[in-house]
Amino acid sequence: MILLLSLYCLQNQDEDRISVLPDHILLAILNRVDLPIVIQASTLSKRWAHLPHSLTQLLIDVSHFLPRDKNKRENCTVDQIMTTYTGVVRRLLLSSSPDNRAIERLQLSFYLADPYLHSIGHAVGNVMERGSTKSLQFTIWADTHHPSYEHCVLLGQRFMSFFQACPSAFRWLTSLILQNLTFGDSDISKILNICTKLEFLSLTYCDSVIDRVTGDDVVLTIDVPRSALVAVEIITCGYAGVDLIQAPKLQRLVCANWIGVNPPLRFGNVPHLHSITLRHAALHWQRPFLLSHCLSNATSLSIMYLNFADQMIWIEPEDPKHLSPIFSHLRDVYLYNIFYECDLNWTMFVLEAAPSLSNFYLKLSRHPCERSRCEDSAKKVNVPWDQTSPDFKHHWLSLLEIVGFVVDEKLTKYIRLVIELAVGLKRIRLLDQEPCARCNAMNNGQPPSPTRWRFPVEEEEKNTIRQQLVDGLSSPVEISIG
């Protein structure tokens, strides 16, 4: 609002009160808005003209240079966009600030297109040589939609050429987000070993060239004993698996939509890994795996998020004693998008293996649209489990949340079982399923089956359900519905 007012005042100089403010206040305003507004403000008055060159935080996003008009956008080429983008990058990074103020945080998002990369890299390197930048992020996009495998190989080669030609920029890189690149055998290792300040790596639709000897997909190996790497995301990539041999500072890992056989991950030295997210719709060649086999060296976990995408449950229940050393610090567990027909008793092995668990989140899914199903999807099967220790009691669980709750005997029995075993349970939160546009479209906007899948709405019915859940149990648990 302040900026909009100032732009108005710049066109009404007699009434301009904001431009008389000192630079540090005007810069505080400009640091909080998108670059196009900053540039617009600098062109309206000589008073503001120098300010873009004094910003301490810069986000230069290629999307800001796309025409707003849809028709013009469709006819705009990558060359046209990148020509404008590169010119702005060079003007903002190569021109000196009047007071030589350093850029503390620099985020660049751009297309992986020649001949612009070297100009961008050298402009960034020039800033990095000042040595005052704390955060440098590259988000790099393919120069075409849905590139072929051959084009992804070309993009991988183009990126490595960019990487090798601009060492000053990449040495200071703290965050790298890549999409649609096919790398050579050792390219990722080279990147991680040169980018010693890299804290965040995100790979989406990336892979490596197929092994020339075996013809198999390549395992992504991360072996960086001296790396600053804190977080890694590997999403819909074509690797046969991920082998984290050494990543001593790694704290957060996201792995989604893998194509190799299970388990998708293998851990070596990851002493500080505290959060893991696995999201996947199982494929027919993938068999359920034991978490103890996958997470054997990840003994510092405090948060675990598993999303089954409405399809087959791809973990196999196991004796809790095998998981107890791994889950000893676990505080929050999310088991999301469990297909509705699946029995929930199997989730008890997680509860039993995690004595310090405080919050247990479940999300059930009823989607006739089969939103995550493809022709290679694995068959959904029930997961039987009746091996809970007869004397088991959980003393630290505080919250049980179930999204997708309905009036159902199976769910009622499950919740009562948790109340009985979790003697310290303080609150149960029961929520409706989140709406799905595709399911609603299939059913003309009506719920798929009002008689079978019914979330309680009337307060009287909610009170009846609360009573059914605690009837005969000596528990002070608070139950909220809705």
Buried (B, 14 or more C-beta within 10 A) or exposed (E): EBBEEBBEBBEEEEEBEBBEBEBEEBBEBBBEBEBEBBBBBBEBBEBBEBBBBBBBBBBBBBEBBBEEEEEEEEEBEBBEBBEBBBEBBBEBBEEEBEEEBEBBBBBBBBBBBEEBBBBBBBBBBBBBEEEEBEBBBBBBBBBBEEBEEEBBBBBBBBBBEBBEBBBBBBBBBBBBBBBBBBBBEEBBBBBBBBBBBBBBBBBBBBBBBBEEEEEEBBBBBBBBEEBBBBBBBBBBBBBBBBBBBBBBBBBBBBBBBBBBEBBBBBBBBBEBBBBBBBBBBBBEEBEBBBBBEBBBBBBBBBBBBBBBBBBBBBBBBBBBEBBBEBBBBBBBBBBBBBBBEBBBBBBBBBBBBBBBBBBBBBBBBBBEBEBBBEEEBBEBEEBEBEBBEEEEEBEBBBBBBBBBBBBBEBBBEBBBBBBBBBEEBBEBBBBBBEEBEEBBEBBEEEBBEEEEBEBBEEEEBBEEBBEBBBEEEEBEBEBEBE
